[in-house]
Amino acid sequence: MKSITSRDNPLYKELKLLATSSQARRKAGRTLLDGVHLCEVYLDQVGPPSLCVISESARQLVEVDALLADCGSRRVQCIMLPDALYHAVSQVENGVGVLFVVDTPTVGMPSRLDRSAVLLDNLQDPGNMGSILRSAAAAGIEQVFCSKGTVFAWSPKVLRAGMGAHFLLNIFENVDLEALLDGAGVPVLATSSHASQRIFDVDLRRPVAWLFGHEGQGVSPDLLARATHQVVIPHLGKVESLNVAASAAVCFFEQLRQKSAH
Amino acid sequence: MKSITSRDNPLYKELKLLATSSQARRKAGRTLLDGVHLCEVYLDQVGPPSLCVISESARQLVEVDALLADCGSRRVQCIMLPDALYHAVSQVENGVGVLFVVDTPTVGMPSRLDRSAVLLDNLQDPGNMGSILRSAAAAGIEQVFCSKGTVFAWSPKVLRAGMGAHFLLNIFENVDLEALLDGAGVPVLATSSHASQRIFDVDLRRPVAWLFGHEGQGVSPDLLARATHQVVIPHLGKVESLNVAASAAVCFFEQLRQKSAH
């Protein structure tokens, strides 16, 4: 395995840029998968990565051994970094010291919204994004459409929170959600604490698109006006609203419950 | 309003310690509420804080005006800090520049688990903790019991994610969950991807205690053995599990759905 020990090494500089700049990741069409679990899921679901990077300490770890053996048998290029250099390219606290460099999947935008999907309007928090992707994949949803202002789905933090859900979904970014909704072939549901129709009382046995918005401001008024249903998750007490990822999970699994009950 | 401009001011040093040290917060029995929303909820639900702190820039903001007027009419001590000093005591990115110093509520531990509750075993992530508290309060649950290793509920990050739910709940920390479960007077449900009973098929119209664990390792085996039910949130596809806060939301609102359907 090749070792890189200089911060001036061109490959190391490229890694550093991918690790720290969302713009660089978008431009290069590549991102970093940090941690054994994500790397294993990638190998299993997608295939060999462009590059495997480990820290010197990680080489001692049993769980990394198996991953390296798997990479070796698939002829994946592997490099080792001193711990200090590794930590500068890893955004994960207490990570195990292994990451993959992978190409961000590019999928052709469908001509029409015609199946169960999630639409994210200006969602900001990487943890929320990752949790929503994970819940969507677990509930059998296949498509996720993100507006221009939404956090980049392929950032290391979102990938980490998604726990591999990214590889089970088709994620479309920089989407004009207004145009998508104007041509939608399925009902579009947005949650709102001001709505009167309870989510439990809506027939969810058909495909629907779920629309979620910014953590503080919710879905923009122009999009909300295009939703076919505004629904409320009933609340008790004085709480104003749920966290957006919690709301999404309640919606997706209420749909799954209704589908499996009939 | 008093201004503090020196980093050596004793009150400022105390603030800095509260902002940066979980141990100091626990020892002092005090914490910081950061942001207009949390401060408003506190004034509304609990009463006047010990101290109100604002940044110089915040003084210009309309939304802070109303809060300061409210504090003034309740004779709350207010101090102003230069922005640089303020930002060193605020953990909130892009915050508005206002925080309260408040006493952490102390509530007597109940003798027995005898109503709907949430039990958290070694939960680590502040965002997950805040989301779970928010969902629990919204679903009408009143008690939350946290094991010793669980993230401190009154840390600024958890408070921020909880969006005021803390003030609607009784939160007990450093709880011996094994002892609590041994004497439980309600069914105790733990989610597990290995369980065969679907959460949708369990009768949740009665009070139950929900047990959730560490983000990676789940509930410890000793506690899991004490749960009366292990239940699964059905998944489709190849996703192994949901985010713990997403799971909790699904559980709490499935219970609310069942209760309100009958």
Interface residues (C-beta under 8 A of the other chain):
Chain A: Q45 D125 G127 G130 S131 R134 S135 A137 A138 A139 G140 A161 M163 G164 A165 L168 F200 I233 P234 H235 L236 G237 K238 V239 E240 S241 L242 N243 A245 A246 S247 A248 A249 V250 F253 E254 L256 R257 S260 A261
Chain B: Q45 D125 G127 G130 S131 R134 S135 A137 A138 A139 G140 A161 M163 G164 A165 L168 F200 I233 P234 H235 L236 G237 K238 V239 E240 S241 L242 N243 A245 A246 S247 A248 A249 V250 F253 E254 L256 R257 S260 A261
